[in-house]
Every structure is written in structure tokens, then in C-alpha cells.
């Protein structure tokens, strides 16, 4: 029988905040290419985080995000000057929260809530403040202090150690299945936020609970 969840830890990008919201600005700058650019940018951003961890050549998430943007523009043959690049990068500091997030966090707020993200602390602090949700979170944990990225187990251990709560009593929420896989293998109770009815990766793990959106989590825990 699973232990009672005593604290919740949330991934940020794709879970609380929509990284594909950059397509609106991308479409304004590069008409007809907004969707393609946003999708390739996100894919390369994640790939670079994994590759740099494997190589032991850390760069922070802001730099990785910019490098992924440059690659994506080159691939799509978009002439992206420095001013345009800065405009797109700034969107990451004000990404919108998904529609149901704020009301769900309000219902969950009697429990300690934290963020554990690949983003830098500066990026995370900015986007949380822009959404008006800073008061919900007791902690914002960034991998920057460890100089490795999720899904390395050391990252999840950092959150558990900092919270001072046994890992079995921590609920971890993410929309990214690779993140859920890492957290499950580490020993968190995991809640996969599967908004798009995606097929789970074949990684030999099963999340504790699958959710269609974050509004289901308060009811699930109750």
C-alpha cells in the first residue's frame, strides 16, 4: 500500500507552464513557421539537456534553450537575428500556465508544494512570478545547483533531501513521461499528467496515477 503523500513536487515546463506558447511569437516573427519552430525548439532543448549530462559538459538551461533555438532556426532555414532571438528567449520568462493550474494549486495548497525543474532559478522565479503563483510554492528547486539534468536520480534526491521527507511520501507530478520514469525509478509516487492522451514510453515503469489534467489531482489525493 502506498504511503500517504505528504508533499507534492511539480515539474515546470509542460506541466505547469506551456512551452509551446512560444509559437505565437514565433509565428509573428516567421509567418508560417511558428508551430514547426516551437516543436523543434522544444525537442532539441530536451535532447541537449540529456546529451550534456551524458557528456559531463554542463551548460545551464538558459544557454541550452538558446542553443536549441539557434539550431532550430538553422534547420528550418530561418534567418533569426540577435534581436529576434532575444524576443523569443524572453517568452520563456512569461510562459502562460495551463488553464486549470491555478485553481488546482489553490485546492492543493494546504499541502507543501514545490517545483523541481531543469530551468535555472532565474527562469523559474520569473515565470512563476509572471503567472501570479509564487505564493503557492514553498521551494523552487533548480538542477543548476547540481549541474546535471533530470532524469538523473541525484536530481530527485536533491528535492527529497531538501524537503526532509522520505521519498516514498513525496508525490511527483509531470507531463513528461521520461521525467515520470526517472522519478518512479527513484522512488517517488508519480502522477503522470497526460493532457494529450500520449502513449507511454517503453521504459519498464508505470506511474502511480495517470491524470488527464491537473484539476483531477486534488480529487485523486482526497
N, C-alpha and C positions, 0 to 999 in steps of 0.2 A: 504494500500500500504506500502511495506517495506521501512524503512529508507535507505538512501544511506549508504553503507559500508564505514566507514572512517578509519578503521584499521583491520588488519587480525591477528588472533591468531591461531597458529598451535599446535596440539598435536605432540609429537616427535616420540614415538615408534609405528611402524606400519603405521604411516602417512608420516613422512619424512624419517625415518630410518628403515631398515628391521631387526626386532629382530630374525627372523628365519635364518638369515645368520650365526648364531652360529652353525647350523647343519654341516657346513663344518668342523669346528674344532672338533665338537663332533664326527663326522664320523671318523676323523683321530685318535682320542683317543679311540673310542669304535666302531670299524667297524661293520656295520650292524644296528647300533642303533642311528645314527645321527638324522634322521628325528623324530623318536619317542621321543628322549630326548628333542629335540628343541621344539616340540609341547607340551609335558607335562610340561616342564620348564616354558614356557610362560603362560600356563593355570594356574599353581599354583602361579606364580608371581602375576597375576591379582587377583586371589582368596585371596591370603594373604593380599593384599592391602585393599580389601573390608572388610575382616574379622577383621583386626586390627583397621580399622576405626570404625566398629560397636562395637568392644570391648573397644574402647578407650585406646588401648595399642599400641601406635605408635612405629614403627621402620622405619628408613629411607629406601629408595628404594634399595640401595646397599645391605643392610642387608636382606631385603625381597627377593631380587633376589638370593642371596647366599643360603638362607634357602630353597627357591623353588628348587634350583639346587640339594641340598643335598637330599631333599625329592624325587625328580625325579630319581636320581641315585639309591636310596634305592628301590624305587618301581620297577624299571627296572632291579634290581639286578646287577648293575654295580659297581664295586669296584673303586670308584673315590677317589684317594689320594689327599692330600693338594696341591701338585704341579699341578695335572690335574685340580683341582677345580679353582686354580688361573688362569690357562691358559684360561679356559672357561669364567671366570668372566672378564678377560681383553678384551675379544672380545667386550663386551658391550661398551667399550670406543672408539672403532673404527668401529662400525657398519656402513655398507655402506648405502648411501642414495639410494632411489629408482631411477631408470634411468632418469625419467622425472623431478625430483625435482629441480635440479639446474637451468635448463632453465626456468622452470615455475616461480621460485623465482626471477630470473632476470627480467622477464616481470612484475612481481607484485611489484618490489622494489620501484617504486615511492610512494607506499602506506606504512605506518608504519607497519612493520612485527614483530611479537613476537612469542615466544614459551611458552606454558603453559603445564607443564608435571609433572607426578608423580616422575620423576627422580630427583636425587639430583643435586644441581648446579654443583658439580664437574663432575658428569657423563655427564651432558648435555653440559657443556663447552668443555669437552674433545671430545665428539663425533661430535659436531658442528665444532670444530677446525680441527679435522681429515678429515672432509669432505670438508674443504676449503670454508665453507659457513658462517663463523662468521660475515662477513660484511653485510649480509642481514638483521640481526636481531637487532632491537633497544633494545629489552629486552628479557631475558630468565627468566621466572618465574617458580620457583620450589615450590611444595607443602610443602617442608621441613620447610619453614618459618611458616607454619600454623599447621603442624603436624597432618594433615588429608589428605585423598586422594580424588581425583575425583572418583565418580561424586557428591560429596558434593557441594551444591551451594556456600558455602563460598570460595571455590577454584576459581570458575569463577568470583565471586565478587572481589576477590583479584586482578585479572587481570584488570577488569573494573575500579576499584578504582585507581590502579597504572597508568593506561593509561589516566585517566581523561576524558574518553569518555563515553557517555551514552551506556548502554549495547545493546540497540536496533540498534546502529550504528556500532557494532563490529561483524565481521564475524569470526566464529569459524570453523576450519577445522580439521576433524579427520576421521580415517578409522575405529575407534572402535564405534560400534553403541551405546553401553552403555554410552560412552562419549558424543556422539551426543545427546543422550536422556537427559543427565544431563544438557548440555549446552542449549538445546532447552527449557527445562523447566525453566531454569534460565532466559532466555530472549534474548540470542544471536541469530543472524541469523546464521544458521548452514549449513555446506556443508559436506555431508557425502561422503567420498572418498571410494567408493565401488569397489575396484580393482577386487575382486573375485566374483562379482555378488552374494553376500550373501543375504540371506533372512533377512529382518529387524526383530528385536525382537519385541514382542508384549508388548510394554511399554506405549502405548497410546499417542505417539508423532510422529510427522512427520518432518523430516529435511526440511529446506528451499529449498535445492537443493541436488540432488544426482549426483555425478561425477564418471566417470569410471576411471579416473586418474587425477593427479594434473595439467596436461597440459590443461585440459578443464576449469580450474578456471579463468585464465586471460580473456578468451573469454566470459565466463559467466558474469563476472563483467563488462566487456566492453559493 
